[in-house]
Amino acid sequence: MAGGSESSAQVPLLRGGLAVYDDDKKGTQPRLIVFQYNPEQIRRTLANRTATPPARGGTPPREEVRRVSGPPVETVNLTILLNATDQMILKRQSPPEEKIGLHRVLALLEMLLYPKKS
């Protein structure tokens, strides 16, 4: 091959979206975040939820070693690419709003770190 190997070929980015609902009332419209991602870089891991260790710091009894206290903890890791053009197309924003850029999307992502208390 003159141009390189197959492994160095660029994988096309796919589009994805995250719908954020402010509450769970029926008919609530979600706020959408559109992004691009590389499907080959998504990583999913599962980890056991183990029973709590003994209070005195000793080792748990033999029969407790394999006991789990619930479903596994699932973690999904991916890198997203945010593009202001995607957000404007989605919202059909007017030119004055396009000066804001990605600030609204970044603020919405940050607010997901601090969920509202019920």
N, CA and C atoms as a LAMMPS dump frame, in Angstrom:
ITEM: TIMESTEP
0
ITEM: NUMBER OF ATOMS
354
ITEM: BOX BOUNDS ff ff ff
-5.0000000000000000e+02 5.0000000000000000e+02
-5.0000000000000000e+02 5.0000000000000000e+02
-5.0000000000000000e+02 5.0000000000000000e+02
ITEM: ATOMS id mol type element x y z
1 1 1 N 0.825 -1.181 0
2 1 2 C 0 0 0
3 1 3 C 0.867 1.24 0
4 2 1 N 0.522 2.169 -0.817
5 2 2 C 1.319 3.379 -0.925
6 2 3 C 0.955 4.414 0.127
7 3 1 N -0.306 4.469 0.569
8 3 2 C -0.756 5.531 1.453
9 3 3 C -0.748 5.188 2.926
10 4 1 N -0.443 3.967 3.314
11 4 2 C -0.46 3.597 4.719
12 4 3 C -1.255 2.329 4.928
13 5 1 N -1.389 1.933 6.161
14 5 2 C -2.099 0.695 6.468
15 5 3 C -3.562 0.972 6.768
16 6 1 N -4.331 -0.112 6.853
17 6 2 C -5.755 0.031 7.153
18 6 3 C -5.989 0.583 8.552
19 7 1 N -5.102 0.272 9.485
20 7 2 C -5.295 0.725 10.864
21 7 3 C -5.174 2.239 10.993
22 8 1 N -4.476 2.884 10.049
23 8 2 C -4.337 4.339 10.14
24 8 3 C -5.455 5.072 9.409
25 9 1 N -6.375 4.329 8.789
26 9 2 C -7.499 4.968 8.106
27 9 3 C -8.372 5.669 9.133
28 10 1 N -8.852 6.841 8.77
29 10 2 C -9.66 7.621 9.701
30 10 3 C -11.082 7.076 9.767
31 11 1 N -11.547 6.855 10.969
32 11 2 C -12.899 6.363 11.193
33 11 3 C -13.842 7.562 11.19
34 12 1 N -14.929 7.501 10.427
35 12 2 C -15.856 8.636 10.42
36 12 3 C -16.543 8.785 11.786
37 13 1 N -16.701 10.032 12.186
38 13 2 C -17.383 10.302 13.443
39 13 3 C -18.883 10.128 13.253
40 14 1 N -19.53 9.609 14.271
41 14 2 C -20.984 9.473 14.262
42 14 3 C -21.589 10.579 15.103
43 15 1 N -22.844 10.879 14.856
44 15 2 C -23.547 11.873 15.659
45 15 3 C -24.356 11.172 16.733
46 16 1 N -24.406 11.821 17.858
47 16 2 C -25.191 11.322 18.965
48 16 3 C -25.895 12.485 19.633
49 17 1 N -26.7 12.181 20.605
50 17 2 C -27.406 13.232 21.322
51 17 3 C -27.693 12.816 22.741
52 18 1 N -27.792 13.79 23.6
53 18 2 C -28.129 13.577 24.998
54 18 3 C -29.349 14.428 25.297
55 19 1 N -30.424 13.789 25.734
56 19 2 C -31.657 14.501 26.092
57 19 3 C -31.671 14.708 27.602
58 20 1 N -31.784 15.955 28.026
59 20 2 C -31.795 16.303 29.445
60 20 3 C -33.196 16.784 29.803
61 21 1 N -33.839 16.058 30.705
62 21 2 C -35.178 16.421 31.176
63 21 3 C -35.062 17.109 32.524
64 22 1 N -35.706 18.261 32.668
65 22 2 C -35.654 18.986 33.93
66 22 3 C -36.495 18.313 35.01
67 23 1 N -37.591 17.692 34.612
68 23 2 C -38.414 16.938 35.556
69 23 3 C -39.06 15.786 34.806
70 24 1 N -39.725 14.904 35.545
71 24 2 C -40.31 13.733 34.902
72 24 3 C -41.818 13.853 34.712
73 25 1 N -42.303 15.081 34.566
74 25 2 C -43.722 15.274 34.274
75 25 3 C -43.994 14.915 32.824
76 26 1 N -45.178 14.417 32.573
77 26 2 C -45.543 14.035 31.218
78 26 3 C -45.63 15.28 30.336
79 27 1 N -45.068 15.193 29.13
80 27 2 C -45.122 16.302 28.192
81 27 3 C -43.974 17.29 28.311
82 28 1 N -43.035 17.033 29.213
83 28 2 C -41.886 17.926 29.368
84 28 3 C -40.974 17.798 28.152
85 29 1 N -40.567 18.927 27.599
86 29 2 C -39.661 18.92 26.458
87 29 3 C -38.21 18.849 26.949
88 30 1 N -37.41 17.958 26.381
89 30 2 C -36.012 17.863 26.817
90 30 3 C -35.149 18.944 26.187
91 31 1 N -34.055 19.249 26.857
92 31 2 C -33.019 20.087 26.258
93 31 3 C -32.017 19.124 25.627
94 32 1 N -31.666 19.363 24.381
95 32 2 C -30.835 18.433 23.635
96 32 3 C -29.41 18.947 23.472
97 33 1 N -28.473 18.034 23.6
98 33 2 C -27.069 18.315 23.335
99 33 3 C -26.653 17.374 22.209
100 34 1 N -26.269 17.941 21.086
101 34 2 C -25.835 17.154 19.934
102 34 3 C -24.315 17.105 19.956
103 35 1 N -23.762 15.925 19.693
104 35 2 C -22.314 15.782 19.686
105 35 3 C -21.892 14.777 18.626
106 36 1 N -20.603 14.719 18.38
107 36 2 C -20.015 13.726 17.495
108 36 3 C -19.074 12.875 18.328
109 37 1 N -18.925 11.603 17.936
110 37 2 C -18.046 10.707 18.673
111 37 3 C -17.475 9.65 17.738
112 38 1 N -16.375 9.065 18.153
113 38 2 C -15.742 7.983 17.419
114 38 3 C -16.239 6.665 18.02
115 39 1 N -16.978 5.854 17.265
116 39 2 C -17.541 4.632 17.836
117 39 3 C -16.497 3.609 18.255
118 40 1 N -15.287 3.713 17.716
119 40 2 C -14.239 2.759 18.084
120 40 3 C -13.582 3.091 19.416
121 41 1 N -13.887 4.25 19.979
122 41 2 C -13.266 4.65 21.236
123 41 3 C -14.211 4.549 22.428
124 42 1 N -15.372 3.958 22.248
125 42 2 C -16.299 3.785 23.366
126 42 3 C -15.829 2.599 24.2
127 43 1 N -15.787 2.783 25.504
128 43 2 C -15.389 1.718 26.428
129 43 3 C -16.486 1.525 27.465
130 44 1 N -16.877 0.279 27.667
131 44 2 C -17.902 -0.059 28.666
132 44 3 C -17.294 -1.049 29.639
133 45 1 N -17.41 -0.751 30.935
134 45 2 C -16.889 -1.652 31.955
135 45 3 C -17.976 -1.955 32.981
136 46 1 N -17.907 -3.137 33.522
137 46 2 C -18.807 -3.561 34.6
138 46 3 C -17.955 -3.941 35.802
139 47 1 N -18.381 -3.527 36.978
140 47 2 C -17.666 -3.848 38.211
141 47 3 C -18.658 -4.399 39.227
142 48 1 N -18.212 -5.39 39.981
143 48 2 C -19.076 -5.991 41.013
144 48 3 C -19.36 -5.003 42.129
145 49 1 N -20.565 -5.091 42.656
146 49 2 C -20.916 -4.374 43.885
147 49 3 C -20.706 -5.372 45.009
148 50 1 N -19.632 -5.232 45.694
149 50 2 C -19.323 -6.185 46.753
150 50 3 C -19.988 -5.766 48.06
151 51 1 N -20.162 -6.743 48.909
152 51 2 C -20.74 -6.472 50.224
153 51 3 C -19.783 -5.593 51.019
154 52 1 N -20.321 -4.84 51.964
155 52 2 C -19.478 -3.954 52.776
156 52 3 C -18.534 -4.783 53.639
157 53 1 N -17.307 -4.317 53.813
158 53 2 C -16.343 -5.065 54.628
159 53 3 C -16.74 -5.052 56.102
160 54 1 N -16.225 -5.985 56.874
161 54 2 C -16.542 -6.009 58.311
162 54 3 C -16.121 -4.714 58.991
163 55 1 N -16.851 -4.353 60.036
164 55 2 C -16.618 -3.085 60.733
165 55 3 C -15.256 -3.036 61.414
166 56 1 N -14.758 -4.149 61.873
167 56 2 C -13.495 -4.154 62.619
168 56 3 C -12.263 -4.237 61.723
169 57 1 N -12.447 -4.198 60.41
170 57 2 C -11.302 -4.207 59.502
171 57 3 C -10.739 -5.581 59.221
172 58 1 N -11.35 -6.612 59.715
173 58 2 C -10.871 -7.971 59.464
174 58 3 C -11.291 -8.459 58.091
175 59 1 N -10.933 -9.648 57.79
176 59 2 C -11.335 -10.234 56.517
177 59 3 C -12.743 -10.813 56.647
178 60 1 N -13.526 -10.73 55.58
179 60 2 C -14.883 -11.261 55.644
180 60 3 C -14.864 -12.787 55.684
181 61 1 N -15.92 -13.405 56.214
182 61 2 C -15.994 -14.867 56.217
183 61 3 C -15.924 -15.407 54.789
184 62 1 N -15.482 -16.622 54.651
185 62 2 C -15.265 -17.242 53.348
186 62 3 C -16.515 -17.214 52.469
187 63 1 N -17.689 -17.455 53.051
188 63 2 C -18.919 -17.488 52.263
189 63 3 C -19.348 -16.095 51.794
190 64 1 N -18.81 -15.029 52.398
191 64 2 C -19.157 -13.66 52.021
192 64 3 C -18.286 -13.112 50.9
193 65 1 N -17.203 -13.769 50.575
194 65 2 C -16.254 -13.245 49.603
195 65 3 C -16.892 -13.083 48.231
196 66 1 N -17.72 -14.022 47.811
197 66 2 C -18.33 -13.968 46.484
198 66 3 C -19.711 -13.315 46.47
199 67 1 N -20.191 -12.869 47.593
200 67 2 C -21.51 -12.259 47.659
201 67 3 C -21.466 -10.837 47.116
202 68 1 N -22.461 -10.502 46.323
203 68 2 C -22.571 -9.139 45.804
204 68 3 C -23.818 -8.493 46.396
205 69 1 N -23.787 -7.18 46.499
206 69 2 C -24.898 -6.489 47.152
207 69 3 C -25.833 -5.815 46.163
208 70 1 N -25.759 -6.146 44.897
209 70 2 C -26.655 -5.553 43.917
210 70 3 C -26.133 -5.751 42.511
211 71 1 N -26.802 -5.118 41.559
212 71 2 C -26.355 -5.244 40.165
213 71 3 C -24.987 -4.583 39.981
214 72 1 N -24.273 -4.956 38.949
215 72 2 C -22.947 -4.369 38.747
216 72 3 C -23.014 -2.873 38.443
217 73 1 N -21.921 -2.206 38.722
218 73 2 C -21.787 -0.784 38.413
219 73 3 C -21.299 -0.695 36.97
220 74 1 N -22.055 -0.006 36.124
221 74 2 C -21.712 0.122 34.714
222 74 3 C -21.11 1.499 34.451
223 75 1 N -19.996 1.523 33.745
224 75 2 C -19.338 2.769 33.373
225 75 3 C -19.139 2.779 31.864
226 76 1 N -19.564 3.856 31.22
227 76 2 C -19.37 4.026 29.782
228 76 3 C -18.5 5.259 29.589
229 77 1 N -17.371 5.099 28.907
230 77 2 C -16.451 6.206 28.638
231 77 3 C -16.398 6.463 27.141
232 78 1 N -16.545 7.718 26.76
233 78 2 C -16.364 8.128 25.383
234 78 3 C -15.953 9.579 25.355
235 79 1 N -15.274 9.947 24.307
236 79 2 C -14.873 11.331 24.102
237 79 3 C -15.815 11.922 23.072
238 80 1 N -16.379 13.086 23.404
239 80 2 C -17.319 13.717 22.475
240 80 3 C -16.681 14.968 21.89
241 81 1 N -17.147 15.319 20.721
242 81 2 C -16.717 16.533 20.043
243 81 3 C -17.946 17.414 19.911
244 82 1 N -17.904 18.573 20.559
245 82 2 C -19.012 19.521 20.482
246 82 3 C -18.729 20.524 19.376
247 83 1 N -19.765 20.857 18.634
248 83 2 C -19.627 21.78 17.525
249 83 3 C -20.774 22.787 17.619
250 84 1 N -20.446 24.063 17.636
251 84 2 C -21.472 25.098 17.747
252 84 3 C -22.427 25.064 16.567
253 85 1 N -21.941 24.679 15.402
254 85 2 C -22.797 24.612 14.218
255 85 3 C -23.901 23.573 14.408
256 86 1 N -23.559 22.429 14.994
257 86 2 C -24.572 21.398 15.258
258 86 3 C -25.658 21.93 16.186
259 87 1 N -25.274 22.675 17.202
260 87 2 C -26.237 23.206 18.161
261 87 3 C -27.142 24.245 17.492
262 88 1 N -26.579 25.071 16.618
263 88 2 C -27.375 26.099 15.943
264 88 3 C -28.374 25.477 14.983
265 89 1 N -27.953 24.436 14.271
266 89 2 C -28.869 23.764 13.348
267 89 3 C -30.02 23.137 14.122
268 90 1 N -29.695 22.545 15.262
269 90 2 C -30.716 21.904 16.083
270 90 3 C -31.733 22.92 16.583
271 91 1 N -31.267 24.041 17.059
272 91 2 C -32.146 25.054 17.649
273 91 3 C -32.648 26.072 16.633
274 92 1 N -32.059 26.06 15.447
275 92 2 C -32.373 27.066 14.425
276 92 3 C -32.209 28.47 15.01
277 93 1 N -31.056 28.684 15.64
278 93 2 C -30.798 29.943 16.336
279 93 3 C -30.595 31.084 15.351
280 94 1 N -30.937 32.255 15.817
281 94 2 C -30.741 33.463 15.021
282 94 3 C -29.289 33.919 15.157
283 95 1 N -28.813 34.732 14.238
284 95 2 C -27.413 35.184 14.279
285 95 3 C -26.969 35.81 15.602
286 96 1 N -27.769 36.632 16.312
287 96 2 C -27.271 37.175 17.586
288 96 3 C -26.96 36.085 18.615
289 97 1 N -27.713 34.992 18.602
290 97 2 C -27.474 33.93 19.578
291 97 3 C -26.248 33.101 19.245
292 98 1 N -25.827 33.095 17.996
293 98 2 C -24.683 32.278 17.643
294 98 3 C -23.39 32.807 18.254
295 99 1 N -23.381 34.049 18.714
296 99 2 C -22.201 34.602 19.369
297 99 3 C -21.944 33.921 20.709
298 100 1 N -22.974 33.332 21.287
299 100 2 C -22.838 32.647 22.571
300 100 3 C -22.001 31.383 22.408
301 101 1 N -22.059 30.764 21.248
302 101 2 C -21.268 29.57 20.983
303 101 3 C -21.716 28.381 21.803
304 102 1 N -20.778 27.734 22.452
305 102 2 C -21.057 26.506 23.207
306 102 3 C -21.282 26.754 24.696
307 103 1 N -21.374 28.002 25.114
308 103 2 C -21.517 28.287 26.543
309 103 3 C -22.755 27.634 27.147
310 104 1 N -23.882 27.684 26.452
311 104 2 C -25.111 27.083 26.992
312 104 3 C -24.98 25.573 27.117
313 105 1 N -24.376 24.943 26.119
314 105 2 C -24.209 23.485 26.149
315 105 3 C -23.256 23.081 27.267
316 106 1 N -22.157 23.799 27.399
317 106 2 C -21.202 23.493 28.461
318 106 3 C -21.816 23.71 29.842
319 107 1 N -22.623 24.745 29.991
320 107 2 C -23.295 24.996 31.271
321 107 3 C -24.286 23.875 31.584
322 108 1 N -25.003 23.403 30.572
323 108 2 C -25.953 22.308 30.773
324 108 3 C -25.224 21.031 31.179
325 109 1 N -24.106 20.732 30.537
326 109 2 C -23.316 19.56 30.923
327 109 3 C -22.804 19.69 32.355
328 110 1 N -22.386 20.881 32.73
329 110 2 C -21.901 21.092 34.091
330 110 3 C -23.027 20.916 35.114
331 111 1 N -24.22 21.371 34.783
332 111 2 C -25.348 21.241 35.711
333 111 3 C -25.738 19.775 35.929
334 112 1 N -25.398 18.897 34.996
335 112 2 C -25.676 17.472 35.186
336 112 3 C -24.842 16.881 36.32
337 113 1 N -23.748 17.542 36.666
338 113 2 C -22.927 17.083 37.775
339 113 3 C -23.596 17.357 39.122
340 114 1 N -24.524 18.306 39.144
341 114 2 C -25.184 18.717 40.387
342 114 3 C -26.696 18.546 40.204
343 115 1 N -27.207 17.33 40.337
344 115 2 C -28.651 17.126 40.114
345 115 3 C -29.495 17.841 41.152
346 116 1 N -30.709 18.209 40.72
347 116 2 C -31.641 18.865 41.638
348 116 3 C -32.06 17.889 42.709
349 117 1 N -32.251 18.398 43.919
350 117 2 C -32.72 17.55 45.007
351 117 3 C -34.226 17.48 44.951
352 118 1 N -34.75 16.286 45.158
353 118 2 C -36.215 16.091 45.099
354 118 3 C -36.853 16.372 46.428
